[in-house]
Amino acid sequence: MMIRNGGNCEMVLIECKGGKLNLGDFKDAKEQLEYSVDFVKTAFDDVPDLAVICYERVSDIILRRNLLNERLRHGVRLILMQVKDERYAYCRICR
């Protein structure tokens, strides 16, 4: 997804998860996003600005392990965002 940010454009990878995001779902989504980061790097010789996992509910173990703000390969920042969070447009495609 390309998001316009002022005069710039950001490339954002998004993985949607309906229902509750458990540890297994998190690991699968992270693996898929890392694969996508590698693909973008190979195809465009650049990396995305951000990777987002959108969820409806999140398992407590993810919160306890502080997995919310990690980095993927090539230093791409990974964040988790609740689908209903209206502050950002990232998860609109998940609805």
TAFENVEN-V964396 format. One record per residue. N is the residue number from 0. RES is the residue in one letter. SS is DSSP state (2 for helix, 1 for strand, 0 for the rest). PSI is psi as a letter, one per 30 degrees, with the letter a starting at -180 (NA if undefined). OMEGA is omega in degrees with one decimal (NA if undefined). Layout:
# TAFENVEN-V964396
n:res:ss:psi:omega
N:RES:SS:PSI:OMEGA
N:RES:SS:PSI:OMEGA
This chain:
# TAFENVEN-V964396
n:res:ss:psi:omega
0:M:0:k:175.6
1:M:1:k:-179.4
2:I:1:k:178.7
3:R:1:k:-179.7
4:N:1:j:-174.9
5:G:0:b:178.6
6:G:0:f:-178.3
7:N:1:l:174.9
8:C:1:k:178.3
9:E:1:k:173.7
10:M:1:k:-176.9
11:V:1:k:173.7
12:L:1:k:-176.7
13:I:1:k:174.5
14:E:1:k:-177.3
15:C:1:k:176.8
16:K:1:j:175.0
17:G:1:l:179.9
18:G:1:b:-175.8
19:K:1:k:177.8
20:L:1:j:177.6
21:N:0:l:-175.1
22:L:2:e:178.2
23:G:2:e:177.3
24:D:2:e:179.5
25:F:2:e:-179.3
26:K:2:e:178.0
27:D:2:e:-179.8
28:A:2:e:179.0
29:K:2:e:178.5
30:E:2:e:178.8
31:Q:2:e:179.5
32:L:2:e:177.7
33:E:2:e:174.9
34:Y:2:e:-179.6
35:S:2:e:176.2
36:V:2:e:178.4
37:D:2:e:179.4
38:F:2:e:-180.0
39:V:2:e:179.6
40:K:2:e:-179.6
41:T:2:e:-175.1
42:A:2:e:-171.8
43:F:2:f:-176.6
44:D:0:h:177.6
45:D:0:l:178.6
46:V:0:l:177.0
47:P:0:l:178.1
48:D:0:f:-172.6
49:L:1:l:171.9
50:A:1:k:-175.1
51:V:1:k:168.3
52:I:1:j:178.6
53:C:1:k:-176.1
54:Y:1:l:173.8
55:E:1:e:176.0
56:R:1:l:-177.2
57:V:1:k:177.8
58:S:0:k:179.8
59:D:2:e:-177.2
60:I:2:e:177.7
61:I:2:e:178.0
62:L:2:e:-178.5
63:R:2:e:-179.5
64:R:0:g:178.4
65:N:0:h:-179.6
66:L:0:g:-171.9
67:L:0:f:-177.4
68:N:1:i:-179.8
69:E:1:l:174.7
70:R:1:k:174.6
71:L:0:a:175.6
72:R:2:l:179.7
73:H:2:g:175.1
74:G:2:g:-179.8
75:V:0:k:-179.2
76:R:1:k:178.1
77:L:1:k:175.7
78:I:1:l:172.6
79:L:1:k:-177.9
80:M:1:k:178.0
81:Q:1:k:-175.3
82:V:0:e:-176.0
83:K:0:f:-179.9
84:D:0:j:-175.3
85:E:0:f:-177.5
86:R:0:f:-176.4
87:Y:0:l:-177.3
88:A:0:f:-171.1
89:Y:2:e:-170.4
90:C:2:g:179.3
91:R:2:e:-179.0
92:I:2:f:-178.9
93:C:2:f:-175.2
94:R:0:NA:NA
